[in-house]
Amino acid sequence: MNKKPFSLHVNLDSFTPATEAEKEYMVQMRPSSTFFKDGVKRLLKNKVATVCFFLIVVIVLCAIIIPMVYPYSYDAQLGITPGKPVDASYNNLRPFEYGKTELKRMEAGEDIFPHIFGTDSAGRDYFIRVVYGTRISLAVGFFASIIVLIIGMTIGSIAGYCGGKVDLIIMRIVDVIYSLPDMLMVILLSAVLRQPLEKILEGTVLEKLGANMISLFIVFALLYWVSMSRQIRGQILSLKEQEYVLAARATGAKGKWIIMKHLIPNCISVVIISTALQIPSAIFTESYLSFLGLGVNAPMPSLGSLASDALNGLSSYPYRLVIPAIVISLIVLSLNLFGDGLRDAFDPKLNN
């Protein structure tokens, strides 16, 4: 029955529950997300960065797991047995070659694990030395980036938040460090700190790590934080005048609390990107210092020291230089491309 147009009676048909299809049609809501989830989704769409990420994961897992199961040690000289003359047949073996003793054991029916990359001039398995060198280079890159992150984030936050004379003094120090030639200062500091650190580290847990490695970390702490601090300072200068920071000040919040709770979390994209790009720089620095003899102490290998040792037999065994060079290039290239992908995914200015 048709209702009169000006009737006060309620039309009960207007209160009929909607069907599921009508709800889906009328209500189209985007599922809740976060800045990190959105960044990860954008990162996974970048095929190059994704492939580089999985390549880095594979390299890291190999550097951790292979030494646990590999039958040879990085410092074991295979041709030397206590109480017996030195067996020189283990020196300078080519890939998948065996020493005389190993050949006799194989003829007797024993299974011998092959030397995948051969051995070096001291009779040490070269494959496990490359794996250990990769582990050392990755560890240096990771810990150096953590040191740079802590120092750069702390100084940059203080300079950006305090401003005035504090910012002026800190930025002048940063300008002075920027004006210094990086490679020359790294080499000089590593050479100067080497002997004093040897005396300090004697008898301590860090003695095995070596004075060269500790001096390398000190060099990173002294020189490589300036870029991170400048980026953090710039972000905080633009954020500290926002309404939520002014509201926190009005309620009596201290500067340290505001920096930790408000400013640093809003700089997280810059922190992630800068840290990811700092790791390959640290690995490259460690490699060329080890190449110059200022890196890890022998017999501990690193990719740079392996490349340096390979120069002595370059004409006869060129693969000993090619292998660590390829590994260094692969690690640095993968980390750089992955860092570029992180920048594209997490930088708000690029998310159009």
Salt bridges, closest charged atoms under 4 A:
GLU20 OE2 - LYS23 NZ 3.87
ASP38 OD1 - ARG30 NH2 3.42
GLU102 OE2 - HIS115 NE2 3.02
GLU110 OE2 - ARG105 NH2 2.82
ASP120 OD2 - ARG124 NE 3.00
ASP120 OD2 - ARG129 NE 3.68
ASP125 OD1 - HIS115 ND1 2.92
ASP167 OD1 - ARG233 NE 2.63
ASP175 OD2 - ARG172 NH2 2.79
ASP175 OD1 - ARG230 NH2 2.59
GLU198 OE2 - ARG194 NE 3.97
ASP340 OD1 - ARG343 NH2 3.51
ASP344 OD1 - ARG343 NE 3.94
